Every structure is written in C-alpha cells, then in structure tokens.
C-alpha cells in the first residue's frame, strides 16, 4: 500500500478506535469516580459569589473525567508500541510512539495529568488551603517544572532552538528558546484551565484545536504527531458525549492541565505556536478576561466584568449555559479552520 493512503487510513482508524474505546470506558470511569466519592463541591466563594450561586446545582457531579481522554490515548499508544516489540514489522506500521514526535508530548501529558489528579483529589477531600487543593505556588511550580523539562528536552535532545513566525521566517533563539517554550506551555495550560468552567466549554475548543494541529502536523510530514492529535480529538468527542449539559462528569484539573500542556507542546513541535493565538482564541479570551479583571481590581478597585473568566460574566448578564458553550464551539471551529488555512498558506 502506498505510504500516504496508509497514513490516512491508520489516522482515521486510530481516531475512531480512540472514540470507541473512550465511549466503552466512560461508564466504568464514572463508576470509579462515584466509588471514590470524587463529587465536586461548589463552595460559596468571596472572590466569585456570582459563579458560585449560578453553579450550586452542579455540586456532587464527579470530577476527574479528563482521565477518559488522556487515559484512553495513553493506553492505545502503549499497546501499539508494545505490540510492535512483540510482533512483526507489519504491526509496527500502526505504532505512533516515536522519540522525535510523540515521546515528549506523551510524557508531559501524563506528568501534568498526575499533578492535576492530585489537585482534584485534594480539592474534593478539602485537603489544603482555601477549602482544598494544591497551593497556587505549588501548582505553578509543578507545571513550570514540567514545562522547563520539556523545553530542555527540545533544546538539548532534539537540538531545536528555532521559532517560526508565520509569513516572516525562522529565528534562532539559542538558550532563550527554553524560557519561550516554557511560557507557551504554562500560558496554554492555565488558559485551558480557566476555560473549564461550564459543561463542555473546554472540551469543544480542545477538540477543534487538536484537529487543527493534526492537519498541520500531517502537512509537515509529522504523521505520528498527527495521529496523536487525532486520537486526542477522538477521545474528546467521547468525553463530550458525557460532558454536555447536564454533565455526567467534569474534566477536572487532570484533564484541563494535561491537555493544555499537550496542546502547547504540539504547537511548539509543529513550530506554529503563534497560530495558537488564533486556533485557541477562546482560551486566549478567557485568560485575558481574568488578567483584565484582576488588574482592574488592583489598580482601579473596580471590576470590568461582573465575574471572571468571561463565561461567568455572560451567565451573569443572562446568557444560558448552552448558548455560551455552543457559540464558543462555533467560534472554535471557525478559528481552527482559519489557523489551518494560514498554516497551509504560510508554506507556499
């Protein structure tokens, strides 16, 4: 079989397999989350009383549903890799674990997922400051460490210090590539985490963004990375089946932080991190709304929004949750498409 058609076939097959396996595993995960009493507590918050009041009915919904996404894809990639070692080379053609494309993103995703899972557990058990969870500085230190290790891997192991500016060219940053890389990862993971505040709000834009980067990676000949991104999109599709209003379970930090970290790394691996500002526009808007709100309260002692992130403001002024989510999905799909078009035009 010609390599190009086969790459398309294995991409579609693994994506569908990821979706199907996640659909089958979702009831089991839900049972486990309930068994371990991972129900989310909606606390009355002095800093966000509007959001707390609007979401009081969500109390008790299991948190940690992001395990379904990263767990499913991790299982698939490890099974196919192990199968390659046990059986013949024909089976190896399905393996998409490679040192140059998917080993680093897989490792960083799992590391961030485990930190997020610990944070979710402590939050639910009300262990820690301010009602439970890791301290902000500990959380920031954890994800900064993951980002810096990933940046060091790029710079020293992959010998990569080039940053591409679309329609302008490539720039060698030298050792400055390490902090630049870390900033992209930290900013992306935190932005995704800020967005994860309504049923399906983070999952839809994530699915669109990973699909966009799958297309970009494929156009660059990075087929293993394209399959990885497509498999994530497939698992996210299954996750959203159970996460749309009213959510059966929430993504939690284990999903938001791991997938945000992964998205940032994928953007760097394709050398199109600046396009992430367009492809992930909803995440950018959510994060900017928090920055604007915090800055205004510190400098002006006034709020710009009734509540931040902006999806809580929209709820406060009368938008229904489903309206906010579906309109965000539409914007995400449009922005993802624009991002892919720009990436293709940039190659001309």
C-alpha positions, 0 to 999 in steps of 0.5 A: 500500500502506498505510504500516504493512503496508509497514513490516512487510513491508520489516522482515521482508524486510530481516531475512531478506535480512540472514540470507541474505546473512550465511549466503552470506558466512560461508564466504568470511569464514572463508576470509579469516580462515584466509588471514590466519592470524587463529587465536586463541591461548589463552595460559596466563594468571596472572590466569585459569589456570582459563579458560585450561586449560578453553579450550586446545582452542579455540586456532587457531579464527579470530577476527574473525567479528563482521565477518559481522554488522556487515559484512553490515548495513553493506553492505545499508544502503549499497546501499539508500541508494545505490540510492535516489540512483540510482533512483526514489522507489519504491526509496527506500521500502526505504532505512533510512539516515536522519540522525535514526535510523540515521546515528549508530548506523551510524557508531559501529558501524563506528568501534568495529568498526575499533578492535576489528579492530585489537585482534584483529589485534594480539592474534593477531600478539602485537603489544603488551603482555601477549602482544598487543593494544591497551593497556587505556588505549588501548582505553578511550580509543578507545571513550570517544572514540567514545562522547563523539562520539556523545553530542555528536552527540545533544546538539548535532545532534539537540538531545536532552538528555532521559532517560526513566525508565520509569513516572516521566517525562522529565528534562532533563539539559542538558550532563550528558546527554553524560557519561550517554550516554557511560557507557551506551555504554562500560558496554554495550560492555565488558559485551558484551565480557566476555560473549564468552567461550564459543561463542555466549554473546554472540551469543544475548543480542545477538540477543534484545536487538536484537529487543527494541529493534526492537519498541520502536523500531517502537512509537515510530514509529522504523521505520528504527531498527527495521529496523536492529535487525532486520537486526542480529538477522538477521545474528546468527542467521547468525553463530550458525549458525557460532558454536555449539559447536564454533565455526567462528569467534569474534566477536572484539573487532570484533564484541563492541565494535561491537555493544555500542556499537550496542546502547547507542546504540539504547537511548539513541535509543529513550530506554529505556536503563534497560530495558537493565538488564533486556533485557541482564541477562546482560551486566549479570551478567557485568560485575558478576561481574568488578567483584565479583571484582576488588574482592574481590581488592583489598580482601579478597585473596580471590576470590568466584568461582573465575574471572571473568566468571561463565561461567568460574566455572560451567565451573569448578564443572562446568557444560558449555559448552552448558548455560551458553550455552543457559540464558543464551539462555533467560534472554535471551529471557525478559528481552527479552520482559519489557523489551518488555512494560514498554516497551509498558506504560510508554506507556499 
